[in-house]
Amino acid sequence: MRITNGIMINNSLNNINRNKILSDKLNTQLATTKKIQRPSEDPIVAIRALRLRSTYKEIEQYLKKNIPDARSWMESTKESIESINEVLTDISYYCNQGVNGYETVEERNTLVTTLKQLRDEIFATGDSDLVDRTIFTGYKTNSTLTFQETETDTHYTITEEFVMDDVKNTERIFGLDISDIREVSGSNIYNSQQHVVYLGYDEIDKVNSITINGTTYTLESRSKADNSVYIAVDDGKIAYVEETGELLLGENAFNAMAAGGTMTVNYEKTGFEKGELRPEHYFTCTNETKGISYTKQDQPINYTINFNQTITINTQAQDVLPHAIARDLDEIINSVVVAVDVQTKIDSLKKRLETETDEQTISDINYMLEVLDLELAYAEDNMKKTFSMGIDRYKAHQQKLSIEVSDIGARLIRLSLNEERLTTQKLNVEDLKSQNEEIEEEEVAVEWAAAEAVYDASLATSAKVVQKSLLDFL
């Protein structure tokens, strides 16, 4: 093959260009510290870079967003539950004091006021939110736990379920009416015990149906106004009291519950006070006013905190703020109110006795005072029993809260362990990403210097080839 000057010149120019391309590539690597600028330069590096960057972004999402959000939610929940627990501790303290204290009307009225404020504080804490998302309302984070304003026309149909633990044996005192001064005896008052179940709400419209393990019971309406709440319930019936939201069980119903029965109650309520719990967070119900139905279900909010790992961040109101917390407190408050009312009747008659001149009336008032002393003894005994039961009930409520706090603590530990593991993974991925994408600057600098020397040499050599003419061969 004959090598001409043209071939030599073209080869020289090609070599110069290749050397220049290599020098430019190395220079670009030094300037950018990256191995490649385009995927076509090294497809394997490019594919690995995409995978490592995707993994890195996921880890950053977990570390910078998911885990901090989950921790904030759980820590806020834990703080709220601990605040509620402190209120329950205060209630237990007052119950403990009430067993042997609170002798005067003033002390008891102050106690009633204090207990009502504590009840309000419990549910105000239940409305706690985090960045405008309520923390105890499951999926309905845009809805408060309680009614923020009194809604007199709002109408719900509610279905509640009860078990034997919800049945309470409650003493009822049939008191003396002092509006009519007359001769009375101890038989005019009496203590009765009834099996009572408290619905979630008082001031209900009506109860539509009650079944225990599928057996439907005959319903009977009772009222405090006509004193029918003090009358025993027939064996095959269940009575309900609209004003107080109480169910009075006959013996058949009580025995069915004691045998492990589940009671399902469907009732209606119109009008809710500010601070009352919204039914949709607790029960299967229908807001008839808006035409919206709700089904009671578990509503865990799960966050992905690591590859293929999720954690439940929320605690639901039904687990930490049951209606029983308020209803048990209402029972305590009512027992104090009854004792205050009896003492008020006594004080009223004693005051009248100071100015009364009619001998018969004085005699009747004295009889009534004797009976009222018995009624007061019943009321105070019942109040102390209720305080004593309150200690046990609120201890049980606090134990439940403690379990929830422990559960949150365990989840926070798991969250921290995942955070530590992800931090280590992030460092490893960063190292792999760096090894895959970035150059060793010292090595590339040496290579670039060598490439520059080769390029310069190729220029010098090509200059000699190009300057040859025909005369040089003659």
DOFINU-466030 format. One record per residue (C-alpha): residue in three letters; x, y, z. Coordinates in steps of 0.02 Angstrom, whole numbers. Example, Ala and Ser with C-alpha at 12.3 -4.5 7.8 and 13.67 -1.06 7.14 Angstrom:
BEGIN
<node residuo="Ala" u="615" v="-225" w="390"/>
<node residuo="Ser" u="684" v="-53" w="357"/>
% end
This chain:
BEGIN
<node residuo="Met" u="0" v="0" w="0"/>
<node residuo="Arg" u="69" v="167" w="-50"/>
<node residuo="Ile" u="68" v="296" w="92"/>
<node residuo="Thr" u="47" v="469" w="24"/>
<node residuo="Asn" u="72" v="636" w="108"/>
<node residuo="Gly" u="-115" v="658" w="111"/>
<node residuo="Ile" u="-137" v="497" w="209"/>
<node residuo="Met" u="-3" v="549" w="332"/>
<node residuo="Ile" u="-79" v="721" w="352"/>
<node residuo="Asn" u="-255" v="648" w="382"/>
<node residuo="Asn" u="-187" v="521" w="505"/>
<node residuo="Ser" u="-93" v="657" w="596"/>
<node residuo="Leu" u="-247" v="766" w="605"/>
<node residuo="Asn" u="-352" v="619" w="668"/>
<node residuo="Asn" u="-222" v="580" w="801"/>
<node residuo="Ile" u="-218" v="763" w="854"/>
<node residuo="Asn" u="-407" v="764" w="866"/>
<node residuo="Arg" u="-411" v="603" w="970"/>
<node residuo="Asn" u="-278" v="671" w="1086"/>
<node residuo="Lys" u="-374" v="834" w="1098"/>
<node residuo="Ile" u="-537" v="742" w="1136"/>
<node residuo="Leu" u="-450" v="642" w="1273"/>
<node residuo="Ser" u="-371" v="800" w="1344"/>
<node residuo="Asp" u="-540" v="888" w="1340"/>
<node residuo="Lys" u="-625" v="740" w="1424"/>
<node residuo="Leu" u="-498" v="737" w="1564"/>
<node residuo="Asn" u="-504" v="925" w="1580"/>
<node residuo="Thr" u="-695" v="919" w="1593"/>
<node residuo="Gln" u="-683" v="782" w="1726"/>
<node residuo="Leu" u="-564" v="890" w="1826"/>
<node residuo="Ala" u="-678" v="1040" w="1809"/>
<node residuo="Thr" u="-839" v="946" w="1856"/>
<node residuo="Thr" u="-764" v="806" w="1964"/>
<node residuo="Lys" u="-886" v="689" w="1873"/>
<node residuo="Lys" u="-838" v="536" w="1773"/>
<node residuo="Ile" u="-965" v="562" w="1635"/>
<node residuo="Gln" u="-1067" v="705" w="1565"/>
<node residuo="Arg" u="-1182" v="603" w="1454"/>
<node residuo="Pro" u="-1254" v="427" w="1478"/>
<node residuo="Ser" u="-1179" v="372" w="1313"/>
<node residuo="Glu" u="-1004" v="397" w="1382"/>
<node residuo="Asp" u="-1028" v="250" w="1503"/>
<node residuo="Pro" u="-1203" v="171" w="1510"/>
<node residuo="Ile" u="-1159" v="61" w="1660"/>
<node residuo="Val" u="-1106" v="212" w="1763"/>
<node residuo="Ala" u="-1262" v="304" w="1707"/>
<node residuo="Ile" u="-1380" v="162" w="1756"/>
<node residuo="Arg" u="-1297" v="140" w="1926"/>
<node residuo="Ala" u="-1304" v="328" w="1953"/>
<node residuo="Leu" u="-1493" v="330" w="1922"/>
<node residuo="Arg" u="-1521" v="187" w="2043"/>
<node residuo="Leu" u="-1410" v="259" w="2179"/>
<node residuo="Arg" u="-1486" v="433" w="2160"/>
<node residuo="Ser" u="-1662" v="360" w="2170"/>
<node residuo="Thr" u="-1615" v="265" w="2328"/>
<node residuo="Tyr" u="-1533" v="420" w="2400"/>
<node residuo="Lys" u="-1689" v="525" w="2367"/>
<node residuo="Glu" u="-1799" v="395" w="2453"/>
<node residuo="Ile" u="-1685" v="393" w="2605"/>
<node residuo="Glu" u="-1688" v="583" w="2610"/>
<node residuo="Gln" u="-1879" v="579" w="2601"/>
<node residuo="Tyr" u="-1885" v="462" w="2751"/>
<node residuo="Leu" u="-1755" v="558" w="2851"/>
<node residuo="Lys" u="-1808" v="737" w="2811"/>
<node residuo="Lys" u="-1997" v="718" w="2794"/>
<node residuo="Asn" u="-2079" v="555" w="2847"/>
<node residuo="Ile" u="-1984" v="520" w="3008"/>
<node residuo="Pro" u="-1989" v="700" w="3075"/>
<node residuo="Asp" u="-2175" v="712" w="3035"/>
<node residuo="Ala" u="-2210" v="545" w="3118"/>
<node residuo="Arg" u="-2108" v="595" w="3271"/>
<node residuo="Ser" u="-2197" v="763" w="3286"/>
<node residuo="Trp" u="-2368" v="679" w="3275"/>
<node residuo="Met" u="-2327" v="546" w="3404"/>
<node residuo="Glu" u="-2242" v="665" w="3524"/>
<node residuo="Ser" u="-2391" v="784" w="3514"/>
<node residuo="Thr" u="-2508" v="637" w="3546"/>
<node residuo="Lys" u="-2402" v="580" w="3693"/>
<node residuo="Glu" u="-2401" v="755" w="3769"/>
<node residuo="Ser" u="-2591" v="768" w="3751"/>
<node residuo="Ile" u="-2620" v="598" w="3830"/>
<node residuo="Glu" u="-2504" v="642" w="3974"/>
<node residuo="Ser" u="-2602" v="805" w="3998"/>
<node residuo="Ile" u="-2764" v="706" w="4004"/>
<node residuo="Asn" u="-2684" v="586" w="4127"/>
<node residuo="Glu" u="-2639" v="732" w="4240"/>
<node residuo="Val" u="-2822" v="787" w="4239"/>
<node residuo="Leu" u="-2877" v="611" w="4283"/>
<node residuo="Thr" u="-2750" v="612" w="4425"/>
<node residuo="Asp" u="-2835" v="770" w="4490"/>
<node residuo="Ile" u="-3005" v="687" w="4477"/>
<node residuo="Ser" u="-2940" v="536" w="4573"/>
<node residuo="Tyr" u="-2873" v="653" w="4705"/>
<node residuo="Tyr" u="-3043" v="735" w="4728"/>
<node residuo="Cys" u="-3126" v="564" w="4733"/>
<node residuo="Asn" u="-3004" v="510" w="4867"/>
<node residuo="Gln" u="-3037" v="668" w="4965"/>
<node residuo="Gly" u="-3224" v="649" w="4941"/>
<node residuo="Val" u="-3231" v="482" w="5030"/>
<node residuo="Asn" u="-3202" v="568" w="5197"/>
<node residuo="Gly" u="-3215" v="754" w="5159"/>
<node residuo="Tyr" u="-3322" v="891" w="5083"/>
<node residuo="Glu" u="-3445" v="908" w="5225"/>
<node residuo="Thr" u="-3520" v="1080" w="5191"/>
<node residuo="Val" u="-3631" v="1139" w="5049"/>
<node residuo="Glu" u="-3500" v="1268" w="4999"/>
<node residuo="Glu" u="-3364" v="1136" w="4987"/>
<node residuo="Arg" u="-3476" v="1023" w="4885"/>
<node residuo="Asn" u="-3531" v="1162" w="4767"/>
<node residuo="Thr" u="-3348" v="1208" w="4741"/>
<node residuo="Leu" u="-3310" v="1026" w="4707"/>
<node residuo="Val" u="-3448" v="1014" w="4575"/>
<node residuo="Thr" u="-3382" v="1170" w="4488"/>
<node residuo="Thr" u="-3204" v="1101" w="4491"/>
<node residuo="Leu" u="-3255" v="931" w="4423"/>
<node residuo="Lys" u="-3352" v="1011" w="4280"/>
<node residuo="Gln" u="-3201" v="1116" w="4235"/>
<node residuo="Leu" u="-3091" v="961" w="4236"/>
<node residuo="Arg" u="-3215" v="873" w="4121"/>
<node residuo="Asp" u="-3209" v="1020" w="4000"/>
<node residuo="Glu" u="-3019" v="1018" w="4006"/>
<node residuo="Ile" u="-3012" v="834" w="3959"/>
<node residuo="Phe" u="-3108" v="859" w="3798"/>
<node residuo="Ala" u="-3025" v="1025" w="3759"/>
<node residuo="Thr" u="-2862" v="927" w="3757"/>
<node residuo="Gly" u="-2948" v="800" w="3645"/>
<node residuo="Asp" u="-2962" v="938" w="3514"/>
<node residuo="Ser" u="-2772" v="955" w="3506"/>
<node residuo="Asp" u="-2705" v="976" w="3331"/>
<node residuo="Leu" u="-2541" v="978" w="3237"/>
<node residuo="Val" u="-2528" v="1098" w="3090"/>
<node residuo="Asp" u="-2719" v="1111" w="3081"/>
<node residuo="Arg" u="-2741" v="921" w="3085"/>
<node residuo="Thr" u="-2831" v="853" w="3238"/>
<node residuo="Ile" u="-2732" v="709" w="3311"/>
<node residuo="Phe" u="-2866" v="599" w="3390"/>
<node residuo="Thr" u="-2995" v="593" w="3249"/>
<node residuo="Gly" u="-2924" v="455" w="3138"/>
<node residuo="Tyr" u="-2938" v="492" w="2952"/>
<node residuo="Lys" u="-3051" v="642" w="2986"/>
<node residuo="Thr" u="-2906" v="757" w="3031"/>
<node residuo="Asn" u="-3003" v="909" w="2966"/>
<node residuo="Ser" u="-3140" v="881" w="3096"/>
<node residuo="Thr" u="-3129" v="926" w="3280"/>
<node residuo="Leu" u="-3164" v="794" w="3411"/>
<node residuo="Thr" u="-3298" v="899" w="3495"/>
<node residuo="Phe" u="-3431" v="1020" w="3439"/>
<node residuo="Gln" u="-3354" v="1193" w="3437"/>
<node residuo="Glu" u="-3522" v="1281" w="3451"/>
<node residuo="Thr" u="-3692" v="1232" w="3517"/>
<node residuo="Glu" u="-3793" v="1156" w="3373"/>
<node residuo="Thr" u="-3975" v="1149" w="3427"/>
<node residuo="Asp" u="-4046" v="1079" w="3264"/>
<node residuo="Thr" u="-3915" v="949" w="3221"/>
<node residuo="His" u="-3998" v="777" w="3220"/>
<node residuo="Tyr" u="-3909" v="609" w="3229"/>
<node residuo="Thr" u="-3964" v="427" w="3229"/>
<node residuo="Ile" u="-3834" v="332" w="3330"/>
<node residuo="Thr" u="-3796" v="148" w="3358"/>
<node residuo="Glu" u="-3698" v="100" w="3514"/>
<node residuo="Glu" u="-3639" v="-67" w="3579"/>
<node residuo="Phe" u="-3613" v="-116" w="3761"/>
<node residuo="Val" u="-3545" v="-264" w="3859"/>
<node residuo="Met" u="-3560" v="-316" w="4041"/>
<node residuo="Asp" u="-3419" v="-201" w="4096"/>
<node residuo="Asp" u="-3529" v="-55" w="4043"/>
<node residuo="Val" u="-3669" v="-105" w="4163"/>
<node residuo="Lys" u="-3666" v="-13" w="4330"/>
<node residuo="Asn" u="-3765" v="-51" w="4486"/>
<node residuo="Thr" u="-3824" v="121" w="4539"/>
<node residuo="Glu" u="-3914" v="176" w="4696"/>
<node residuo="Arg" u="-4061" v="294" w="4675"/>
<node residuo="Ile" u="-4136" v="394" w="4817"/>
<node residuo="Phe" u="-4319" v="438" w="4811"/>
<node residuo="Gly" u="-4318" v="602" w="4904"/>
<node residuo="Leu" u="-4442" v="705" w="5003"/>
<node residuo="Asp" u="-4541" v="845" w="4924"/>
<node residuo="Ile" u="-4544" v="992" w="5045"/>
<node residuo="Ser" u="-4662" v="1102" w="4945"/>
<node residuo="Asp" u="-4805" v="1029" w="5047"/>
<node residuo="Ile" u="-4780" v="1035" w="5236"/>
<node residuo="Arg" u="-4855" v="877" w="5309"/>
<node residuo="Glu" u="-4825" v="739" w="5432"/>
<node residuo="Val" u="-4708" v="610" w="5355"/>
<node residuo="Ser" u="-4608" v="457" w="5403"/>
<node residuo="Gly" u="-4456" v="362" w="5343"/>
<node residuo="Ser" u="-4566" v="264" w="5223"/>
<node residuo="Asn" u="-4585" v="421" w="5117"/>
<node residuo="Ile" u="-4408" v="400" w="5053"/>
<node residuo="Tyr" u="-4313" v="246" w="5000"/>
<node residuo="Asn" u="-4154" v="185" w="4921"/>
<node residuo="Ser" u="-4166" v="76" w="4765"/>
<node residuo="Gln" u="-4034" v="-10" w="4661"/>
<node residuo="Gln" u="-4045" v="-26" w="4473"/>
<node residuo="His" u="-3940" v="-98" w="4333"/>
<node residuo="Val" u="-3893" v="55" w="4229"/>
<node residuo="Val" u="-3807" v="78" w="4062"/>
<node residuo="Tyr" u="-3761" v="255" w="4011"/>
<node residuo="Leu" u="-3780" v="302" w="3829"/>
<node residuo="Gly" u="-3649" v="416" w="3754"/>
<node residuo="Tyr" u="-3765" v="566" w="3772"/>
<node residuo="Asp" u="-3904" v="634" w="3881"/>
<node residuo="Glu" u="-4056" v="731" w="3821"/>
<node residuo="Ile" u="-4095" v="602" w="3687"/>
<node residuo="Asp" u="-4253" v="605" w="3580"/>
<node residuo="Lys" u="-4298" v="421" w="3591"/>
<node residuo="Val" u="-4229" v="245" w="3585"/>
<node residuo="Asn" u="-4281" v="153" w="3427"/>
<node residuo="Ser" u="-4225" v="-22" w="3472"/>
<node residuo="Ile" u="-4121" v="-124" w="3594"/>
<node residuo="Thr" u="-4059" v="-301" w="3560"/>
<node residuo="Ile" u="-3948" v="-417" w="3661"/>
<node residuo="Asn" u="-3866" v="-551" w="3556"/>
<node residuo="Gly" u="-4004" v="-529" w="3428"/>
<node residuo="Thr" u="-4149" v="-536" w="3552"/>
<node residuo="Thr" u="-4258" v="-380" w="3545"/>
<node residuo="Tyr" u="-4320" v="-311" w="3711"/>
<node residuo="Thr" u="-4478" v="-215" w="3749"/>
<node residuo="Leu" u="-4442" v="-31" w="3780"/>
<node residuo="Glu" u="-4518" v="81" w="3911"/>
<node residuo="Ser" u="-4494" v="269" w="3927"/>
<node residuo="Arg" u="-4457" v="337" w="4100"/>
<node residuo="Ser" u="-4441" v="516" w="4163"/>
<node residuo="Lys" u="-4365" v="601" w="4314"/>
<node residuo="Ala" u="-4511" v="723" w="4311"/>
<node residuo="Asp" u="-4639" v="592" w="4364"/>
<node residuo="Asn" u="-4516" v="495" w="4475"/>
<node residuo="Ser" u="-4538" v="339" w="4367"/>
<node residuo="Val" u="-4348" v="318" w="4365"/>
<node residuo="Tyr" u="-4361" v="249" w="4542"/>
<node residuo="Ile" u="-4481" v="109" w="4496"/>
<node residuo="Ala" u="-4409" v="-64" w="4463"/>
<node residuo="Val" u="-4407" v="-121" w="4282"/>
<node residuo="Asp" u="-4505" v="-277" w="4233"/>
<node residuo="Asp" u="-4397" v="-430" w="4198"/>
<node residuo="Gly" u="-4427" v="-434" w="4010"/>
<node residuo="Lys" u="-4408" v="-247" w="3980"/>
<node residuo="Ile" u="-4277" v="-112" w="3966"/>
<node residuo="Ala" u="-4323" v="66" w="4013"/>
<node residuo="Tyr" u="-4237" v="223" w="3949"/>
<node residuo="Val" u="-4229" v="397" w="4023"/>
<node residuo="Glu" u="-4223" v="534" w="3892"/>
<node residuo="Glu" u="-4158" v="671" w="4007"/>
<node residuo="Thr" u="-4006" v="573" w="4068"/>
<node residuo="Gly" u="-3976" v="451" w="3926"/>
<node residuo="Glu" u="-3988" v="303" w="4047"/>
<node residuo="Leu" u="-4046" v="127" w="4010"/>
<node residuo="Leu" u="-4125" v="34" w="4157"/>
<node residuo="Leu" u="-4110" v="-153" w="4134"/>
<node residuo="Gly" u="-4236" v="-281" w="4192"/>
<node residuo="Glu" u="-4169" v="-442" w="4266"/>
<node residuo="Asn" u="-4183" v="-539" w="4102"/>
<node residuo="Ala" u="-4078" v="-411" w="4011"/>
<node residuo="Phe" u="-3953" v="-400" w="4154"/>
<node residuo="Asn" u="-3932" v="-589" w="4159"/>
<node residuo="Ala" u="-3908" v="-593" w="3971"/>
<node residuo="Met" u="-3771" v="-464" w="3985"/>
<node residuo="Ala" u="-3691" v="-556" w="4132"/>
<node residuo="Ala" u="-3686" v="-712" w="4023"/>
<node residuo="Gly" u="-3576" v="-621" w="3899"/>
<node residuo="Gly" u="-3707" v="-532" w="3796"/>
<node residuo="Thr" u="-3679" v="-384" w="3683"/>
<node residuo="Met" u="-3813" v="-251" w="3685"/>
<node residuo="Thr" u="-3845" v="-147" w="3529"/>
<node residuo="Val" u="-3942" v="14" w="3551"/>
<node residuo="Asn" u="-4009" v="124" w="3413"/>
<node residuo="Tyr" u="-4069" v="296" w="3467"/>
<node residuo="Glu" u="-4092" v="475" w="3407"/>
<node residuo="Lys" u="-4030" v="640" w="3473"/>
<node residuo="Thr" u="-4062" v="818" w="3417"/>
<node residuo="Gly" u="-3955" v="961" w="3480"/>
<node residuo="Phe" u="-3777" v="956" w="3545"/>
<node residuo="Glu" u="-3692" v="1071" w="3669"/>
<node residuo="Lys" u="-3524" v="1152" w="3640"/>
<node residuo="Gly" u="-3390" v="1032" w="3699"/>
<node residuo="Glu" u="-3491" v="872" w="3671"/>
<node residuo="Leu" u="-3405" v="733" w="3575"/>
<node residuo="Arg" u="-3450" v="713" w="3392"/>
<node residuo="Pro" u="-3537" v="545" w="3365"/>
<node residuo="Glu" u="-3447" v="508" w="3200"/>
<node residuo="His" u="-3282" v="484" w="3291"/>
<node residuo="Tyr" u="-3353" v="346" w="3402"/>
<node residuo="Phe" u="-3506" v="262" w="3331"/>
<node residuo="Thr" u="-3592" v="199" w="3176"/>
<node residuo="Cys" u="-3712" v="342" w="3150"/>
<node residuo="Thr" u="-3800" v="455" w="3025"/>
<node residuo="Asn" u="-3800" v="643" w="3028"/>
<node residuo="Glu" u="-3981" v="659" w="2973"/>
<node residuo="Thr" u="-3964" v="848" w="2954"/>
<node residuo="Lys" u="-3828" v="832" w="2822"/>
<node residuo="Gly" u="-3875" v="660" w="2758"/>
<node residuo="Ile" u="-3702" v="587" w="2795"/>
<node residuo="Ser" u="-3678" v="412" w="2864"/>
<node residuo="Tyr" u="-3525" v="354" w="2961"/>
<node residuo="Thr" u="-3468" v="177" w="3000"/>
<node residuo="Lys" u="-3368" v="140" w="3156"/>
<node residuo="Gln" u="-3200" v="69" w="3104"/>
<node residuo="Asp" u="-3018" v="68" w="3149"/>
<node residuo="Gln" u="-2932" v="216" w="3064"/>
<node residuo="Pro" u="-2743" v="200" w="3082"/>
<node residuo="Ile" u="-2635" v="330" w="2994"/>
<node residuo="Asn" u="-2480" v="239" w="2931"/>
<node residuo="Tyr" u="-2318" v="322" w="2876"/>
<node residuo="Thr" u="-2184" v="235" w="2773"/>
<node residuo="Ile" u="-2024" v="264" w="2874"/>
<node residuo="Asn" u="-1905" v="146" w="2784"/>
<node residuo="Phe" u="-1899" v="32" w="2634"/>
<node residuo="Asn" u="-2055" v="-79" w="2650"/>
<node residuo="Gln" u="-2082" v="-25" w="2831"/>
<node residuo="Thr" u="-2231" v="73" w="2897"/>
<node residuo="Ile" u="-2278" v="136" w="3069"/>
<node residuo="Thr" u="-2445" v="191" w="3142"/>
<node residuo="Ile" u="-2426" v="369" w="3202"/>
<node residuo="Asn" u="-2598" v="408" w="3272"/>
<node residuo="Thr" u="-2697" v="360" w="3426"/>
<node residuo="Gln" u="-2885" v="365" w="3408"/>
<node residuo="Ala" u="-3005" v="450" w="3527"/>
<node residuo="Gln" u="-3103" v="291" w="3556"/>
<node residuo="Asp" u="-2946" v="216" w="3634"/>
<node residuo="Val" u="-2902" v="359" w="3753"/>
<node residuo="Leu" u="-3056" v="469" w="3770"/>
<node residuo="Pro" u="-3209" v="357" w="3785"/>
<node residuo="His" u="-3377" v="432" w="3834"/>
<node residuo="Ala" u="-3361" v="337" w="3998"/>
<node residuo="Ile" u="-3231" v="462" w="4059"/>
<node residuo="Ala" u="-3364" v="598" w="4057"/>
<node residuo="Arg" u="-3510" v="487" w="4105"/>
<node residuo="Asp" u="-3419" v="420" w="4259"/>
<node residuo="Leu" u="-3381" v="598" w="4309"/>
<node residuo="Asp" u="-3563" v="647" w="4282"/>
<node residuo="Glu" u="-3614" v="509" w="4401"/>
<node residuo="Ile" u="-3496" v="577" w="4534"/>
<node residuo="Ile" u="-3557" v="755" w="4506"/>
<node residuo="Asn" u="-3740" v="700" w="4516"/>
<node residuo="Ser" u="-3710" v="610" w="4681"/>
<node residuo="Val" u="-3637" v="771" w="4753"/>
<node residuo="Val" u="-3781" v="875" w="4682"/>
<node residuo="Val" u="-3908" v="758" w="4763"/>
<node residuo="Ala" u="-3822" v="778" w="4932"/>
<node residuo="Val" u="-3817" v="967" w="4909"/>
<node residuo="Asp" u="-4002" v="971" w="4863"/>
<node residuo="Val" u="-4049" v="873" w="5020"/>
<node residuo="Gln" u="-3944" v="988" w="5130"/>
<node residuo="Thr" u="-4025" v="1137" w="5045"/>
<node residuo="Lys" u="-4197" v="1068" w="5086"/>
<node residuo="Ile" u="-4144" v="1045" w="5267"/>
<node residuo="Asp" u="-4076" v="1222" w="5278"/>
<node residuo="Ser" u="-4235" v="1289" w="5199"/>
<node residuo="Leu" u="-4348" v="1201" w="5325"/>
<node residuo="Lys" u="-4238" v="1254" w="5471"/>
<node residuo="Lys" u="-4249" v="1433" w="5415"/>
<node residuo="Arg" u="-4437" v="1421" w="5402"/>
<node residuo="Leu" u="-4443" v="1341" w="5573"/>
<node residuo="Glu" u="-4362" v="1495" w="5648"/>
<node residuo="Thr" u="-4512" v="1604" w="5602"/>
<node residuo="Glu" u="-4653" v="1476" w="5609"/>
<node residuo="Thr" u="-4782" v="1498" w="5749"/>
<node residuo="Asp" u="-4912" v="1365" w="5707"/>
<node residuo="Glu" u="-4887" v="1215" w="5822"/>
<node residuo="Gln" u="-4948" v="1087" w="5695"/>
<node residuo="Thr" u="-4838" v="1157" w="5559"/>
<node residuo="Ile" u="-4689" v="1157" w="5677"/>
<node residuo="Ser" u="-4724" v="976" w="5719"/>
<node residuo="Asp" u="-4738" v="929" w="5536"/>
<node residuo="Ile" u="-4577" v="1020" w="5494"/>
<node residuo="Asn" u="-4487" v="927" w="5632"/>
<node residuo="Tyr" u="-4551" v="762" w="5563"/>
<node residuo="Met" u="-4491" v="814" w="5391"/>
<node residuo="Leu" u="-4321" v="862" w="5459"/>
<node residuo="Glu" u="-4302" v="691" w="5538"/>
<node residuo="Val" u="-4343" v="609" w="5372"/>
<node residuo="Leu" u="-4227" v="728" w="5279"/>
<node residuo="Asp" u="-4088" v="680" w="5398"/>
<node residuo="Leu" u="-4114" v="500" w="5343"/>
<node residuo="Glu" u="-4120" v="555" w="5161"/>
<node residuo="Leu" u="-3958" v="653" w="5186"/>
<node residuo="Ala" u="-3878" v="499" w="5264"/>
<node residuo="Tyr" u="-3930" v="398" w="5110"/>
<node residuo="Ala" u="-3865" v="535" w="4994"/>
<node residuo="Glu" u="-3699" v="555" w="5083"/>
<node residuo="Asp" u="-3674" v="367" w="5092"/>
<node residuo="Asn" u="-3711" v="354" w="4907"/>
<node residuo="Met" u="-3595" v="500" w="4871"/>
<node residuo="Lys" u="-3452" v="417" w="4965"/>
<node residuo="Lys" u="-3485" v="251" w="4876"/>
<node residuo="Thr" u="-3483" v="343" w="4710"/>
<node residuo="Phe" u="-3319" v="428" w="4755"/>
<node residuo="Ser" u="-3248" v="259" w="4803"/>
<node residuo="Met" u="-3304" v="182" w="4638"/>
<node residuo="Gly" u="-3235" v="336" w="4550"/>
<node residuo="Ile" u="-3062" v="298" w="4619"/>
<node residuo="Asp" u="-3067" v="124" w="4541"/>
<node residuo="Arg" u="-3143" v="184" w="4377"/>
<node residuo="Tyr" u="-3020" v="324" w="4350"/>
<node residuo="Lys" u="-2877" v="212" w="4399"/>
<node residuo="Ala" u="-2935" v="97" w="4258"/>
<node residuo="His" u="-2947" v="246" w="4139"/>
<node residuo="Gln" u="-2770" v="298" w="4186"/>
<node residuo="Gln" u="-2705" v="122" w="4161"/>
<node residuo="Lys" u="-2776" v="126" w="3986"/>
<node residuo="Leu" u="-2692" v="293" w="3953"/>
<node residuo="Ser" u="-2528" v="225" w="4022"/>
<node residuo="Ile" u="-2539" v="79" w="3901"/>
<node residuo="Glu" u="-2564" v="201" w="3757"/>
<node residuo="Val" u="-2417" v="308" w="3814"/>
<node residuo="Ser" u="-2308" v="151" w="3825"/>
<node residuo="Asp" u="-2364" v="100" w="3651"/>
<node residuo="Ile" u="-2319" v="271" w="3582"/>
<node residuo="Gly" u="-2151" v="260" w="3671"/>
<node residuo="Ala" u="-2116" v="92" w="3590"/>
<node residuo="Arg" u="-2161" v="162" w="3419"/>
<node residuo="Leu" u="-2046" v="312" w="3449"/>
<node residuo="Ile" u="-1903" v="194" w="3493"/>
<node residuo="Arg" u="-1935" v="97" w="3333"/>
<node residuo="Leu" u="-1937" v="262" w="3238"/>
<node residuo="Ser" u="-1769" v="312" w="3313"/>
<node residuo="Leu" u="-1692" v="143" w="3268"/>
<node residuo="Asn" u="-1750" v="163" w="3089"/>
<node residuo="Glu" u="-1682" v="340" w="3086"/>
<node residuo="Glu" u="-1511" v="277" w="3143"/>
<node residuo="Arg" u="-1513" v="138" w="3015"/>
<node residuo="Leu" u="-1564" v="257" w="2877"/>
<node residuo="Thr" u="-1427" v="380" w="2925"/>
<node residuo="Thr" u="-1300" v="239" w="2906"/>
<node residuo="Gln" u="-1380" v="186" w="2741"/>
<node residuo="Lys" u="-1373" v="365" w="2680"/>
<node residuo="Leu" u="-1186" v="374" w="2714"/>
<node residuo="Asn" u="-1159" v="209" w="2624"/>
<node residuo="Val" u="-1261" v="262" w="2473"/>
<node residuo="Glu" u="-1171" v="430" w="2470"/>
<node residuo="Asp" u="-1005" v="335" w="2467"/>
<node residuo="Leu" u="-1064" v="218" w="2328"/>
<node residuo="Lys" u="-1136" v="364" w="2232"/>
<node residuo="Ser" u="-971" v="458" w="2249"/>
<node residuo="Gln" u="-870" v="306" w="2193"/>
<node residuo="Asn" u="-984" v="280" w="2044"/>
<node residuo="Glu" u="-997" v="460" w="1984"/>
<node residuo="Glu" u="-847" v="557" w="2046"/>
<node residuo="Ile" u="-666" v="548" w="1992"/>
<node residuo="Glu" u="-506" v="529" w="2090"/>
<node residuo="Glu" u="-437" v="703" w="2057"/>
<node residuo="Glu" u="-254" v="657" w="2083"/>
<node residuo="Glu" u="-262" v="514" w="1958"/>
<node residuo="Val" u="-357" v="616" w="1828"/>
<node residuo="Ala" u="-237" v="762" w="1850"/>
<node residuo="Val" u="-90" v="647" w="1811"/>
<node residuo="Glu" u="-184" v="574" w="1662"/>
<node residuo="Trp" u="-228" v="749" w="1601"/>
<node residuo="Ala" u="-44" v="804" w="1613"/>
<node residuo="Ala" u="8" v="651" w="1514"/>
<node residuo="Ala" u="-129" v="683" w="1386"/>
<node residuo="Glu" u="-73" v="863" w="1368"/>
<node residuo="Ala" u="107" v="804" w="1338"/>
<node residuo="Val" u="47" v="680" w="1207"/>
<node residuo="Tyr" u="-60" v="814" w="1126"/>
<node residuo="Asp" u="87" v="934" w="1119"/>
<node residuo="Ala" u="198" v="798" w="1048"/>
<node residuo="Ser" u="68" v="756" w="916"/>
<node residuo="Leu" u="60" v="938" w="867"/>
<node residuo="Ala" u="249" v="947" w="850"/>
<node residuo="Thr" u="259" v="786" w="751"/>
<node residuo="Ser" u="115" v="835" w="637"/>
<node residuo="Ala" u="197" v="1003" w="605"/>
<node residuo="Lys" u="347" v="913" w="532"/>
<node residuo="Val" u="237" v="802" w="425"/>
<node residuo="Val" u="131" v="944" w="359"/>
<node residuo="Gln" u="280" v="1055" w="313"/>
<node residuo="Lys" u="352" v="923" w="193"/>
<node residuo="Ser" u="337" v="974" w="8"/>
<node residuo="Leu" u="377" v="892" w="-160"/>
<node residuo="Leu" u="544" v="981" w="-166"/>
<node residuo="Asp" u="598" v="887" w="-8"/>
<node residuo="Phe" u="591" v="724" w="-107"/>
<node residuo="Leu" u="682" v="786" w="-264"/>
% end
